[in-house]
Amino acid sequence: MDRDDIQWFKSSYSGGSGTECVEVARIAGGTAVRDSKDPLGPLLAFPAEAWNGFTGAVRDGDISC
């Protein structure tokens, strides 16, 4: 995976104060997540099934943010 080719999107849940900046990107086979304040830092990559399970659990109220 080449970081230069990834198109990141800021989460709609990120705060405007610059302290809660989460970005996500669609990558081959899944989703990547990073801290926008550290774009060259680590990223987490999740298989599509895991990401869909996580976001479904949040949407259904099984996990609160």
PDB file of N, CA, C, O and CB in Angstrom:
ATOM      1  N   MET A   1       0.851  -1.172   0.000  1.00  0.00           N
ATOM      2  CA  MET A   1       0.000   0.000   0.000  1.00  0.00           C
ATOM      3  C   MET A   1       0.895   1.234   0.000  1.00  0.00           C
ATOM      4  O   MET A   1       1.743   1.390   0.879  1.00  0.00           O
ATOM      5  CB  MET A   1      -0.967  -0.001   1.223  1.00  0.00           C
ATOM      6  N   ASP A   2       0.709   2.102  -0.978  1.00  0.00           N
ATOM      7  CA  ASP A   2       1.476   3.336  -1.094  1.00  0.00           C
ATOM      8  C   ASP A   2       0.688   4.478  -0.447  1.00  0.00           C
ATOM      9  O   ASP A   2      -0.388   4.835  -0.925  1.00  0.00           O
ATOM     10  CB  ASP A   2       1.796   3.656  -2.587  1.00  0.00           C
ATOM     11  N   ARG A   3       1.211   5.043   0.625  1.00  0.00           N
ATOM     12  CA  ARG A   3       0.518   6.111   1.358  1.00  0.00           C
ATOM     13  C   ARG A   3       0.175   7.312   0.475  1.00  0.00           C
ATOM     14  O   ARG A   3      -0.814   8.001   0.726  1.00  0.00           O
ATOM     15  CB  ARG A   3       1.373   6.572   2.523  1.00  0.00           C
ATOM     16  N   ASP A   4       0.974   7.564  -0.545  1.00  0.00           N
ATOM     17  CA  ASP A   4       0.728   8.723  -1.409  1.00  0.00           C
ATOM     18  C   ASP A   4      -0.538   8.570  -2.238  1.00  0.00           C
ATOM     19  O   ASP A   4      -1.100   9.565  -2.697  1.00  0.00           O
ATOM     20  CB  ASP A   4       1.909   8.945  -2.328  1.00  0.00           C
ATOM     21  N   ASP A   5      -0.990   7.347  -2.434  1.00  0.00           N
ATOM     22  CA  ASP A   5      -2.171   7.095  -3.257  1.00  0.00           C
ATOM     23  C   ASP A   5      -3.462   7.011  -2.451  1.00  0.00           C
ATOM     24  O   ASP A   5      -4.536   6.848  -3.030  1.00  0.00           O
ATOM     25  CB  ASP A   5      -1.985   5.824  -4.029  1.00  0.00           C
ATOM     26  N   ILE A   6      -3.378   7.120  -1.135  1.00  0.00           N
ATOM     27  CA  ILE A   6      -4.561   6.983  -0.287  1.00  0.00           C
ATOM     28  C   ILE A   6      -5.288   8.325  -0.202  1.00  0.00           C
ATOM     29  O   ILE A   6      -4.668   9.360   0.041  1.00  0.00           O
ATOM     30  CB  ILE A   6      -4.171   6.481   1.132  1.00  0.00           C
ATOM     31  N   GLN A   7      -6.601   8.301  -0.403  1.00  0.00           N
ATOM     32  CA  GLN A   7      -7.426   9.507  -0.252  1.00  0.00           C
ATOM     33  C   GLN A   7      -8.122   9.447   1.106  1.00  0.00           C
ATOM     34  O   GLN A   7      -9.011   8.622   1.319  1.00  0.00           O
ATOM     35  CB  GLN A   7      -8.477   9.633  -1.418  1.00  0.00           C
ATOM     36  N   TRP A   8      -7.719  10.313   2.007  1.00  0.00           N
ATOM     37  CA  TRP A   8      -8.232  10.338   3.363  1.00  0.00           C
ATOM     38  C   TRP A   8      -9.430  11.260   3.472  1.00  0.00           C
ATOM     39  O   TRP A   8      -9.527  12.267   2.772  1.00  0.00           O
ATOM     40  CB  TRP A   8      -7.149  10.768   4.333  1.00  0.00           C
ATOM     41  N   PHE A   9     -10.353  10.891   4.376  1.00  0.00           N
ATOM     42  CA  PHE A   9     -11.543  11.682   4.659  1.00  0.00           C
ATOM     43  C   PHE A   9     -11.654  11.853   6.158  1.00  0.00           C
ATOM     44  O   PHE A   9     -11.537  10.890   6.916  1.00  0.00           O
ATOM     45  CB  PHE A   9     -12.821  11.018   4.076  1.00  0.00           C
ATOM     46  N   LYS A  10     -11.881  13.096   6.584  1.00  0.00           N
ATOM     47  CA  LYS A  10     -12.031  13.354   8.015  1.00  0.00           C
ATOM     48  C   LYS A  10     -13.381  12.839   8.487  1.00  0.00           C
ATOM     49  O   LYS A  10     -14.397  13.021   7.816  1.00  0.00           O
ATOM     50  CB  LYS A  10     -11.886  14.865   8.324  1.00  0.00           C
ATOM     51  N   SER A  11     -13.382  12.203   9.629  1.00  0.00           N
ATOM     52  CA  SER A  11     -14.619  11.696  10.219  1.00  0.00           C
ATOM     53  C   SER A  11     -15.573  12.841  10.521  1.00  0.00           C
ATOM     54  O   SER A  11     -15.153  13.909  10.966  1.00  0.00           O
ATOM     55  CB  SER A  11     -14.323  10.899  11.497  1.00  0.00           C
ATOM     56  N   SER A  12     -16.846  12.615  10.279  1.00  0.00           N
ATOM     57  CA  SER A  12     -17.844  13.634  10.607  1.00  0.00           C
ATOM     58  C   SER A  12     -17.965  13.816  12.119  1.00  0.00           C
ATOM     59  O   SER A  12     -18.586  14.777  12.573  1.00  0.00           O
ATOM     60  CB  SER A  12     -19.209  13.258  10.010  1.00  0.00           C
ATOM     61  N   TYR A  13     -17.390  12.920  12.896  1.00  0.00           N
ATOM     62  CA  TYR A  13     -17.421  13.018  14.353  1.00  0.00           C
ATOM     63  C   TYR A  13     -16.205  13.746  14.921  1.00  0.00           C
ATOM     64  O   TYR A  13     -16.130  13.954  16.132  1.00  0.00           O
ATOM     65  CB  TYR A  13     -17.510  11.638  14.956  1.00  0.00           C
ATOM     66  N   SER A  14     -15.262  14.135  14.083  1.00  0.00           N
ATOM     67  CA  SER A  14     -14.089  14.859  14.570  1.00  0.00           C
ATOM     68  C   SER A  14     -14.500  16.253  14.989  1.00  0.00           C
ATOM     69  O   SER A  14     -15.303  16.905  14.322  1.00  0.00           O
ATOM     70  CB  SER A  14     -12.982  14.920  13.492  1.00  0.00           C
ATOM     71  N   GLY A  15     -13.955  16.697  16.080  1.00  0.00           N
ATOM     72  CA  GLY A  15     -14.269  18.027  16.581  1.00  0.00           C
ATOM     73  C   GLY A  15     -13.589  19.108  15.765  1.00  0.00           C
ATOM     74  O   GLY A  15     -12.611  18.836  15.068  1.00  0.00           O
ATOM     75  N   GLY A  16     -14.088  20.313  15.840  1.00  0.00           N
ATOM     76  CA  GLY A  16     -13.521  21.430  15.103  1.00  0.00           C
ATOM     77  C   GLY A  16     -12.359  22.093  15.811  1.00  0.00           C
ATOM     78  O   GLY A  16     -11.738  23.001  15.259  1.00  0.00           O
ATOM     79  N   SER A  17     -12.050  21.654  17.028  1.00  0.00           N
ATOM     80  CA  SER A  17     -11.002  22.312  17.798  1.00  0.00           C
ATOM     81  C   SER A  17      -9.602  21.816  17.452  1.00  0.00           C
ATOM     82  O   SER A  17      -8.615  22.351  17.957  1.00  0.00           O
ATOM     83  CB  SER A  17     -11.253  22.114  19.264  1.00  0.00           C
ATOM     84  N   GLY A  18      -9.506  20.804  16.600  1.00  0.00           N
ATOM     85  CA  GLY A  18      -8.204  20.273  16.221  1.00  0.00           C
ATOM     86  C   GLY A  18      -7.665  19.228  17.174  1.00  0.00           C
ATOM     87  O   GLY A  18      -6.529  18.779  17.020  1.00  0.00           O
ATOM     88  N   THR A  19      -8.459  18.833  18.154  1.00  0.00           N
ATOM     89  CA  THR A  19      -7.977  17.848  19.126  1.00  0.00           C
ATOM     90  C   THR A  19      -8.527  16.439  18.873  1.00  0.00           C
ATOM     91  O   THR A  19      -8.030  15.472  19.451  1.00  0.00           O
ATOM     92  CB  THR A  19      -8.349  18.291  20.525  1.00  0.00           C
ATOM     93  N   GLU A  20      -9.518  16.318  18.041  1.00  0.00           N
ATOM     94  CA  GLU A  20     -10.148  15.017  17.814  1.00  0.00           C
ATOM     95  C   GLU A  20     -10.201  14.738  16.318  1.00  0.00           C
ATOM     96  O   GLU A  20     -11.282  14.707  15.730  1.00  0.00           O
ATOM     97  CB  GLU A  20     -11.574  14.972  18.431  1.00  0.00           C
ATOM     98  N   CYS A  21      -9.059  14.538  15.709  1.00  0.00           N
ATOM     99  CA  CYS A  21      -9.002  14.420  14.254  1.00  0.00           C
ATOM    100  C   CYS A  21      -8.741  12.979  13.836  1.00  0.00           C
ATOM    101  O   CYS A  21      -7.617  12.486  13.927  1.00  0.00           O
ATOM    102  CB  CYS A  21      -7.918  15.340  13.682  1.00  0.00           C
ATOM    103  N   VAL A  22      -9.778  12.324  13.385  1.00  0.00           N
ATOM    104  CA  VAL A  22      -9.685  10.964  12.875  1.00  0.00           C
ATOM    105  C   VAL A  22      -9.995  11.010  11.392  1.00  0.00           C
ATOM    106  O   VAL A  22     -10.965  11.641  10.971  1.00  0.00           O
ATOM    107  CB  VAL A  22     -10.654   9.995  13.630  1.00  0.00           C
ATOM    108  N   GLU A  23      -9.167  10.338  10.598  1.00  0.00           N
ATOM    109  CA  GLU A  23      -9.421  10.240   9.171  1.00  0.00           C
ATOM    110  C   GLU A  23      -9.514   8.777   8.776  1.00  0.00           C
ATOM    111  O   GLU A  23      -8.851   7.919   9.359  1.00  0.00           O
ATOM    112  CB  GLU A  23      -8.320  10.957   8.363  1.00  0.00           C
ATOM    113  N   VAL A  24     -10.336   8.507   7.789  1.00  0.00           N
ATOM    114  CA  VAL A  24     -10.492   7.147   7.274  1.00  0.00           C
ATOM    115  C   VAL A  24     -10.280   7.169   5.766  1.00  0.00           C
ATOM    116  O   VAL A  24     -10.422   8.205   5.117  1.00  0.00           O
ATOM    117  CB  VAL A  24     -11.897   6.564   7.632  1.00  0.00           C
ATOM    118  N   ALA A  25      -9.938   6.010   5.226  1.00  0.00           N
ATOM    119  CA  ALA A  25      -9.749   5.873   3.784  1.00  0.00           C
ATOM    120  C   ALA A  25     -10.139   4.463   3.379  1.00  0.00           C
ATOM    121  O   ALA A  25      -9.918   3.503   4.117  1.00  0.00           O
ATOM    122  CB  ALA A  25      -8.281   6.186   3.371  1.00  0.00           C
ATOM    123  N   ARG A  26     -10.717   4.356   2.200  1.00  0.00           N
ATOM    124  CA  ARG A  26     -10.974   3.043   1.629  1.00  0.00           C
ATOM    125  C   ARG A  26      -9.681   2.563   0.989  1.00  0.00           C
ATOM    126  O   ARG A  26      -9.057   3.282   0.208  1.00  0.00           O
ATOM    127  CB  ARG A  26     -12.149   3.082   0.590  1.00  0.00           C
ATOM    128  N   ILE A  27      -9.294   1.365   1.320  1.00  0.00           N
ATOM    129  CA  ILE A  27      -8.106   0.753   0.736  1.00  0.00           C
ATOM    130  C   ILE A  27      -8.507  -0.610   0.186  1.00  0.00           C
ATOM    131  O   ILE A  27      -9.597  -1.103   0.476  1.00  0.00           O
ATOM    132  CB  ILE A  27      -6.946   0.624   1.788  1.00  0.00           C
ATOM    133  N   ALA A  28      -7.648  -1.205  -0.590  1.00  0.00           N
ATOM    134  CA  ALA A  28      -7.943  -2.516  -1.156  1.00  0.00           C
ATOM    135  C   ALA A  28      -8.271  -3.496  -0.036  1.00  0.00           C
ATOM    136  O   ALA A  28      -7.441  -3.752   0.836  1.00  0.00           O
ATOM    137  CB  ALA A  28      -6.753  -3.031  -2.001  1.00  0.00           C
ATOM    138  N   GLY A  29      -9.471  -4.036  -0.061  1.00  0.00           N
ATOM    139  CA  GLY A  29      -9.869  -5.040   0.919  1.00  0.00           C
ATOM    140  C   GLY A  29     -10.373  -4.513   2.240  1.00  0.00           C
ATOM    141  O   GLY A  29     -10.716  -5.306   3.117  1.00  0.00           O
ATOM    142  N   GLY A  30     -10.434  -3.179   2.422  1.00  0.00           N
ATOM    143  CA  GLY A  30     -10.898  -2.710   3.716  1.00  0.00           C
ATOM    144  C   GLY A  30     -10.834  -1.216   3.910  1.00  0.00           C
ATOM    145  O   GLY A  30     -11.056  -0.437   2.983  1.00  0.00           O
ATOM    146  N   THR A  31     -10.522  -0.827   5.147  1.00  0.00           N
ATOM    147  CA  THR A  31     -10.526   0.579   5.566  1.00  0.00           C
ATOM    148  C   THR A  31      -9.285   0.851   6.395  1.00  0.00           C
ATOM    149  O   THR A  31      -8.864   0.007   7.187  1.00  0.00           O
ATOM    150  CB  THR A  31     -11.811   0.926   6.372  1.00  0.00           C
ATOM    151  N   ALA A  32      -8.697   2.031   6.215  1.00  0.00           N
ATOM    152  CA  ALA A  32      -7.567   2.471   7.029  1.00  0.00           C
ATOM    153  C   ALA A  32      -8.021   3.654   7.874  1.00  0.00           C
ATOM    154  O   ALA A  32      -8.902   4.414   7.474  1.00  0.00           O
ATOM    155  CB  ALA A  32      -6.335   2.854   6.139  1.00  0.00           C
ATOM    156  N   VAL A  33      -7.410   3.800   9.048  1.00  0.00           N
ATOM    157  CA  VAL A  33      -7.730   4.883   9.984  1.00  0.00           C
ATOM    158  C   VAL A  33      -6.407   5.490  10.459  1.00  0.00           C
ATOM    159  O   VAL A  33      -5.437   4.776  10.714  1.00  0.00           O
ATOM    160  CB  VAL A  33      -8.595   4.359  11.207  1.00  0.00           C
ATOM    161  N   ARG A  34      -6.386   6.824  10.574  1.00  0.00           N
ATOM    162  CA  ARG A  34      -5.177   7.494  11.084  1.00  0.00           C
ATOM    163  C   ARG A  34      -5.557   8.741  11.863  1.00  0.00           C
ATOM    164  O   ARG A  34      -6.702   9.193  11.823  1.00  0.00           O
ATOM    165  CB  ARG A  34      -4.219   7.862   9.924  1.00  0.00           C
ATOM    166  N   ASP A  35      -4.587   9.285  12.568  1.00  0.00           N
ATOM    167  CA  ASP A  35      -4.706  10.561  13.276  1.00  0.00           C
ATOM    168  C   ASP A  35      -4.260  11.647  12.308  1.00  0.00           C
ATOM    169  O   ASP A  35      -3.101  11.656  11.892  1.00  0.00           O
ATOM    170  CB  ASP A  35      -3.847  10.581  14.610  1.00  0.00           C
ATOM    171  N   SER A  36      -5.146  12.559  11.940  1.00  0.00           N
ATOM    172  CA  SER A  36      -4.804  13.572  10.942  1.00  0.00           C
ATOM    173  C   SER A  36      -3.727  14.538  11.429  1.00  0.00           C
ATOM    174  O   SER A  36      -3.086  15.204  10.616  1.00  0.00           O
ATOM    175  CB  SER A  36      -6.041  14.348  10.555  1.00  0.00           C
ATOM    176  N   LYS A  37      -3.521  14.624  12.731  1.00  0.00           N
ATOM    177  CA  LYS A  37      -2.474  15.493  13.254  1.00  0.00           C
ATOM    178  C   LYS A  37      -1.091  14.893  13.041  1.00  0.00           C
ATOM    179  O   LYS A  37      -0.083  15.583  13.197  1.00  0.00           O
ATOM    180  CB  LYS A  37      -2.703  15.759  14.732  1.00  0.00           C
ATOM    181  N   ASP A  38      -1.036  13.605  12.683  1.00  0.00           N
ATOM    182  CA  ASP A  38       0.235  12.903  12.459  1.00  0.00           C
ATOM    183  C   ASP A  38       0.120  12.080  11.173  1.00  0.00           C
ATOM    184  O   ASP A  38       0.139  10.851  11.228  1.00  0.00           O
ATOM    185  CB  ASP A  38       0.600  11.982  13.683  1.00  0.00           C
ATOM    186  N   PRO A  39       0.002  12.741  10.018  1.00  0.00           N
ATOM    187  CA  PRO A  39      -0.274  12.026   8.774  1.00  0.00           C
ATOM    188  C   PRO A  39       0.805  11.026   8.358  1.00  0.00           C
ATOM    189  O   PRO A  39       0.522  10.100   7.599  1.00  0.00           O
ATOM    190  CB  PRO A  39      -0.463  13.011   7.683  1.00  0.00           C
ATOM    191  N   LEU A  40       2.021  11.196   8.837  1.00  0.00           N
ATOM    192  CA  LEU A  40       3.076  10.237   8.506  1.00  0.00           C
ATOM    193  C   LEU A  40       3.252   9.185   9.593  1.00  0.00           C
ATOM    194  O   LEU A  40       4.104   8.303   9.481  1.00  0.00           O
ATOM    195  CB  LEU A  40       4.389  10.963   8.278  1.00  0.00           C
ATOM    196  N   GLY A  41       2.445   9.282  10.643  1.00  0.00           N
ATOM    197  CA  GLY A  41       2.504   8.330  11.741  1.00  0.00           C
ATOM    198  C   GLY A  41       1.805   7.028  11.373  1.00  0.00           C
ATOM    199  O   GLY A  41       1.480   6.787  10.211  1.00  0.00           O
ATOM    200  N   PRO A  42       1.584   6.206  12.370  1.00  0.00           N
ATOM    201  CA  PRO A  42       0.985   4.895  12.114  1.00  0.00           C
ATOM    202  C   PRO A  42      -0.454   4.998  11.622  1.00  0.00           C
ATOM    203  O   PRO A  42      -1.158   5.971  11.891  1.00  0.00           O
ATOM    204  CB  PRO A  42       1.031   4.052  13.369  1.00  0.00           C
ATOM    205  N   LEU A  43      -0.858   3.985  10.907  1.00  0.00           N
ATOM    206  CA  LEU A  43      -2.255   3.866  10.502  1.00  0.00           C
ATOM    207  C   LEU A  43      -2.713   2.467  10.866  1.00  0.00           C
ATOM    208  O   LEU A  43      -1.909   1.539  10.964  1.00  0.00           O
ATOM    209  CB  LEU A  43      -2.446   4.149   8.969  1.00  0.00           C
ATOM    210  N   LEU A  44      -3.993   2.331  11.063  1.00  0.00           N
ATOM    211  CA  LEU A  44      -4.596   1.031  11.338  1.00  0.00           C
ATOM    212  C   LEU A  44      -5.370   0.614  10.100  1.00  0.00           C
ATOM    213  O   LEU A  44      -6.122   1.410   9.538  1.00  0.00           O
ATOM    214  CB  LEU A  44      -5.525   1.078  12.603  1.00  0.00           C
ATOM    215  N   ALA A  45      -5.192  -0.626   9.674  1.00  0.00           N
ATOM    216  CA  ALA A  45      -5.913  -1.144   8.510  1.00  0.00           C
ATOM    217  C   ALA A  45      -6.789  -2.300   8.963  1.00  0.00           C
ATOM    218  O   ALA A  45      -6.335  -3.197   9.674  1.00  0.00           O
ATOM    219  CB  ALA A  45      -4.929  -1.599   7.383  1.00  0.00           C
ATOM    220  N   PHE A  46      -8.054  -2.269   8.544  1.00  0.00           N
ATOM    221  CA  PHE A  46      -9.025  -3.279   8.934  1.00  0.00           C
ATOM    222  C   PHE A  46      -9.607  -3.950   7.699  1.00  0.00           C
ATOM    223  O   PHE A  46      -9.918  -3.273   6.719  1.00  0.00           O
ATOM    224  CB  PHE A  46     -10.142  -2.659   9.785  1.00  0.00           C
ATOM    225  N   PRO A  47      -9.758  -5.272   7.730  1.00  0.00           N
ATOM    226  CA  PRO A  47     -10.462  -5.935   6.634  1.00  0.00           C
ATOM    227  C   PRO A  47     -11.901  -5.412   6.576  1.00  0.00           C
ATOM    228  O   PRO A  47     -12.451  -4.985   7.591  1.00  0.00           O
ATOM    229  CB  PRO A  47     -10.441  -7.490   6.814  1.00  0.00           C
ATOM    230  N   ALA A  48     -12.498  -5.445   5.400  1.00  0.00           N
ATOM    231  CA  ALA A  48     -13.853  -4.917   5.212  1.00  0.00           C
ATOM    232  C   ALA A  48     -14.841  -5.520   6.203  1.00  0.00           C
ATOM    233  O   ALA A  48     -15.678  -4.797   6.744  1.00  0.00           O
ATOM    234  CB  ALA A  48     -14.328  -5.181   3.789  1.00  0.00           C
ATOM    235  N   GLU A  49     -14.768  -6.801   6.452  1.00  0.00           N
ATOM    236  CA  GLU A  49     -15.725  -7.458   7.353  1.00  0.00           C
ATOM    237  C   GLU A  49     -15.602  -6.923   8.776  1.00  0.00           C
ATOM    238  O   GLU A  49     -16.610  -6.713   9.451  1.00  0.00           O
ATOM    239  CB  GLU A  49     -15.508  -8.979   7.347  1.00  0.00           C
ATOM    240  N   ALA A  50     -14.375  -6.701   9.233  1.00  0.00           N
ATOM    241  CA  ALA A  50     -14.159  -6.189  10.586  1.00  0.00           C
ATOM    242  C   ALA A  50     -14.663  -4.752  10.702  1.00  0.00           C
ATOM    243  O   ALA A  50     -15.327  -4.408  11.679  1.00  0.00           O
ATOM    244  CB  ALA A  50     -12.666  -6.263  10.961  1.00  0.00           C
ATOM    245  N   TRP A  51     -14.354  -3.912   9.713  1.00  0.00           N
ATOM    246  CA  TRP A  51     -14.794  -2.521   9.745  1.00  0.00           C
ATOM    247  C   TRP A  51     -16.317  -2.431   9.694  1.00  0.00           C
ATOM    248  O   TRP A  51     -16.925  -1.659  10.436  1.00  0.00           O
ATOM    249  CB  TRP A  51     -14.178  -1.737   8.579  1.00  0.00           C
ATOM    250  N   ASN A  52     -16.924  -3.220   8.822  1.00  0.00           N
ATOM    251  CA  ASN A  52     -18.387  -3.218   8.722  1.00  0.00           C
ATOM    252  C   ASN A  52     -19.031  -3.686  10.026  1.00  0.00           C
ATOM    253  O   ASN A  52     -20.062  -3.149  10.434  1.00  0.00           O
ATOM    254  CB  ASN A  52     -18.844  -4.114   7.560  1.00  0.00           C
ATOM    255  N   GLY A  53     -18.437  -4.674  10.678  1.00  0.00           N
ATOM    256  CA  GLY A  53     -18.942  -5.130  11.969  1.00  0.00           C
ATOM    257  C   GLY A  53     -18.827  -4.055  13.032  1.00  0.00           C
ATOM    258  O   GLY A  53     -19.749  -3.855  13.822  1.00  0.00           O
ATOM    259  N   PHE A  54     -17.698  -3.363  13.054  1.00  0.00           N
ATOM    260  CA  PHE A  54     -17.485  -2.282  14.023  1.00  0.00           C
ATOM    261  C   PHE A  54     -18.478  -1.139  13.802  1.00  0.00           C
ATOM    262  O   PHE A  54     -19.161  -0.720  14.737  1.00  0.00           O
ATOM    263  CB  PHE A  54     -16.043  -1.752  13.926  1.00  0.00           C
ATOM    264  N   THR A  55     -18.559  -0.636  12.566  1.00  0.00           N
ATOM    265  CA  THR A  55     -19.456   0.488  12.312  1.00  0.00           C
ATOM    266  C   THR A  55     -20.918   0.101  12.500  1.00  0.00           C
ATOM    267  O   THR A  55     -21.730   0.931  12.909  1.00  0.00           O
ATOM    268  CB  THR A  55     -19.242   1.021  10.908  1.00  0.00           C
ATOM    269  N   GLY A  56     -21.260  -1.154  12.204  1.00  0.00           N
ATOM    270  CA  GLY A  56     -22.626  -1.624  12.450  1.00  0.00           C
ATOM    271  C   GLY A  56     -22.946  -1.655  13.932  1.00  0.00           C
ATOM    272  O   GLY A  56     -24.050  -1.296  14.343  1.00  0.00           O
ATOM    273  N   ALA A  57     -21.971  -2.088  14.745  1.00  0.00           N
ATOM    274  CA  ALA A  57     -22.180  -2.126  16.196  1.00  0.00           C
ATOM    275  C   ALA A  57     -22.346  -0.723  16.764  1.00  0.00           C
ATOM    276  O   ALA A  57     -23.166  -0.510  17.657  1.00  0.00           O
ATOM    277  CB  ALA A  57     -21.009  -2.835  16.888  1.00  0.00           C
ATOM    278  N   VAL A  58     -21.566   0.246  16.250  1.00  0.00           N
ATOM    279  CA  VAL A  58     -21.714   1.635  16.694  1.00  0.00           C
ATOM    280  C   VAL A  58     -23.086   2.153  16.295  1.00  0.00           C
ATOM    281  O   VAL A  58     -23.788   2.762  17.102  1.00  0.00           O
ATOM    282  CB  VAL A  58     -20.599   2.533  16.096  1.00  0.00           C
ATOM    283  N   ARG A  59     -23.463   1.908  15.042  1.00  0.00           N
ATOM    284  CA  ARG A  59     -24.759   2.397  14.534  1.00  0.00           C
ATOM    285  C   ARG A  59     -25.914   1.800  15.325  1.00  0.00           C
ATOM    286  O   ARG A  59     -26.901   2.490  15.582  1.00  0.00           O
ATOM    287  CB  ARG A  59     -24.919   2.058  13.038  1.00  0.00           C
ATOM    288  N   ASP A  60     -25.813   0.530  15.717  1.00  0.00           N
ATOM    289  CA  ASP A  60     -26.876  -0.142  16.446  1.00  0.00           C
ATOM    290  C   ASP A  60     -26.889   0.162  17.939  1.00  0.00           C
ATOM    291  O   ASP A  60     -27.779  -0.286  18.661  1.00  0.00           O
ATOM    292  CB  ASP A  60     -26.759  -1.608  16.246  1.00  0.00           C
ATOM    293  N   GLY A  61     -25.883   0.936  18.407  1.00  0.00           N
ATOM    294  CA  GLY A  61     -25.836   1.305  19.819  1.00  0.00           C
ATOM    295  C   GLY A  61     -25.167   0.276  20.697  1.00  0.00           C
ATOM    296  O   GLY A  61     -25.191   0.404  21.921  1.00  0.00           O
ATOM    297  N   ASP A  62     -24.566  -0.749  20.102  1.00  0.00           N
ATOM    298  CA  ASP A  62     -23.867  -1.766  20.896  1.00  0.00           C
ATOM    299  C   ASP A  62     -22.533  -1.225  21.412  1.00  0.00           C
ATOM    300  O   ASP A  62     -22.007  -1.716  22.411  1.00  0.00           O
ATOM    301  CB  ASP A  62     -23.636  -3.043  20.057  1.00  0.00           C
ATOM    302  N   ILE A  63     -21.992  -0.224  20.738  1.00  0.00           N
ATOM    303  CA  ILE A  63     -20.751   0.446  21.137  1.00  0.00           C
ATOM    304  C   ILE A  63     -21.057   1.937  21.109  1.00  0.00           C
ATOM    305  O   ILE A  63     -21.607   2.440  20.130  1.00  0.00           O
ATOM    306  CB  ILE A  63     -19.524   0.073  20.182  1.00  0.00           C
ATOM    307  N   SER A  64     -20.709   2.637  22.163  1.00  0.00           N
ATOM    308  CA  SER A  64     -20.946   4.080  22.169  1.00  0.00           C
ATOM    309  C   SER A  64     -19.630   4.821  21.980  1.00  0.00           C
ATOM    310  O   SER A  64     -18.571   4.348  22.391  1.00  0.00           O
ATOM    311  CB  SER A  64     -21.630   4.520  23.482  1.00  0.00           C
ATOM    312  N   CYS A  65     -19.711   5.964  21.367  1.00  0.00           N
ATOM    313  CA  CYS A  65     -18.523   6.792  21.118  1.00  0.00           C
ATOM    314  C   CYS A  65     -18.575   8.023  21.977  1.00  0.00           C
ATOM    315  O   CYS A  65     -17.668   8.853  21.920  1.00  0.00           O
ATOM    316  CB  CYS A  65     -18.413   7.184  19.636  1.00  0.00           C
TER     317      CYS A  65
END
